[in-house]
């Protein structure tokens, strides 16, 4: 939580999750280890991640997919608020989180084993100095994005799941002040494990 001109700004960490059903999650990983083991890995990775990132300095919100099933799911801990991701590409779904949640918002994926509280704290601290913060990943994408506000045209023209995702996203934000924090690796394939 931060205070700006006497107004308390909430820090909100959104974790994007899907129901861990074989064939619905980590399909590229599933091609290497099988769809059932990939779904098992994802389910346990998310539970570990949620234990790691829960902190009183920010509110954790789960952005769930599919919407109805995810909102009613018993897979994820009930103590976390849930919002539906909705339809569209990743940019549409993340944009919805930034537009509907009040405060300073950081969004992460659920497949980053190396993320720790200190990384999230650095991201929110960076949002005190910049308009946007990114946690770059080694593959040219990013594992975290944080925004103070959602600029018009954000996420337009981004080549998702490509080595251009970070550069494209930064370009789509216009001339905002950008900060970068730690480079971490997400898990997409067997080699990433």
N, C-alpha and C positions, 0 to 999 in steps of 0.2 A: 504494500500500500504506500502511496506517495501523496504528499499534499502539494497542490498547485493553486496559488492565489486563494487559499483558504478552502479549496475544494479537495475532498479526499478522492484520489483516483485508485480504483482497485486494479490489482495486477491479476490477470486471468491467464492461466496456462491451459490451452486447448490441446487435447491429445486426440488425434484422428484414429479411430479404431473401426474395424469391421468385425462382424460375427465370425469366429474362427472355424468356419466350415470348410472341409476339404474341397478344393476347387474354387473357392471364393477368395481366399487369402494366400499371399505368397506363392502365386502360381509359377513364377520363374524359379524360385527355390524348390518348389514341388517337382519341377522337371528333373532336378538333380537328386532329390532324396525321397520323392514320393509325395503325393498330395496330403495324405494323412499325417506323416511326420512333419510336413511343413505347417499344417494347421496346428498341430500339437506345439511346435516350436513357437509359433506366433502367440498362441494363448498364454503360454508360460512366460514368454518374453514380455507381454503386456502386463501381466500381473507383477512381474519383477520391476518393470519400469514404473508402474503406478506406486509401488512401495517406495521406490527411490525418489521420485519427484514430489511426493506429497510433502507440503511444507506450509506452515502458517503464514509465510510471507506472500503467498499467492493462493488463489482458488483454482483447483483443478476441475476442468469441465471435459467430459467425454463427448466428442462429436462422433455419433454412431451411424453405422450403415449396416444393413438396410434400415431405413428410418423406423418403421413400426416395430420390426423384430428387435432392433438394437435398443429402442427405448424400453422395451419390456424384458430384455435379456437378464438372465440370472448369472451369466458368465462373468460379467464385470462387477466389481464391488459396488454395492448400493449407496455407499457414502458419497460418491461423486455425482454431481449434477450431470445431466445428459441433455444434449440437443441433437436433433437430426441433422445429418450432413446435407440432405436434399440431393437433387439431381445435378448433372453437369460434370464438366471436367474438374480436375483438382483446383484450378483457379476459381471456378464458380463456387465450389464448396468451401474453400478457405475464405474467399471474399464474403460469403454469407456469415461466417464466424466473426470476421472483423466488423461487419456492418451491424450485427444484432447484439453483440456483447459490449456493455459499457466499460470503459476503462482502458488500460494499456493491456493489449492482448498479444501473447506469443502462441504460435501454433507449431506443434511438432508431430512427426509421425511416430508410430508405436514400434518401429523396427530398428531402433538405435540403441544397441546394448551398452554403449559407452557413456550415455548421458547421465549426469549426476546433478544434484541440487546446485552445486557451484556453477555449472554451466547455465542453468536457468537464472540464477541470481545475477550472473554477468549480463545476460540478455536484458533483464529488466533494468539493471543499472545503465546499460547502454541506451535504453529508451529514454533515460533522463537527459541525455545529451544529443541524441539523434532522433530523426523521425521514423527510421526503419532500422532493424537489426537483422542480420543473417548469421546463422551457424552453417557455414559452407560444409559440403561433403566432398570427399576425395574424387567423386565421379563428375564434378561440374554442377551438381545440384545443390540442395541445401536440406539440412535436417531440422532447421528452425527458421521461422520468420516471425518477426514482431513488428507491429505498427502502432503508432499513436493514433492515427486515423487512416481510413481507407481512401487513397486518392482516386479521382475519376480515371478510368482506363486501366486500373491496376489489373494485372494478370492477363491483359490482352496480348496475343501474339507470342505467348510463352510456349516453347517446344518442351513439353513435359517429358520426363524419363529420358532426357538427353543430356549431353555434356554442356548444353547451352542454357539449361533451365535457370541457373543463378543469374547469368548475364542478362537473359531475356527478362526475367522478373525485375531486376534492378532498373532496366531500361523502361519497363512498363510503369514504374512508379514516378517517372518524371524526374525533376530536379531536387528530390528530397535528400536530406542529409542521411547518409547510410553508415552504419557501423557494422563491423564483422567481429564475431567471437570465435571460439574454438572450432577447428576442423574435426569432424567426427565421421565415422563410417556407418552407413545403414546396411542392412542385410537384404540383398535382392537375390543372390545366387549362392550356390554351395561354396564358391571361392570366397565370398564375403564372410562365411561362418569361420 
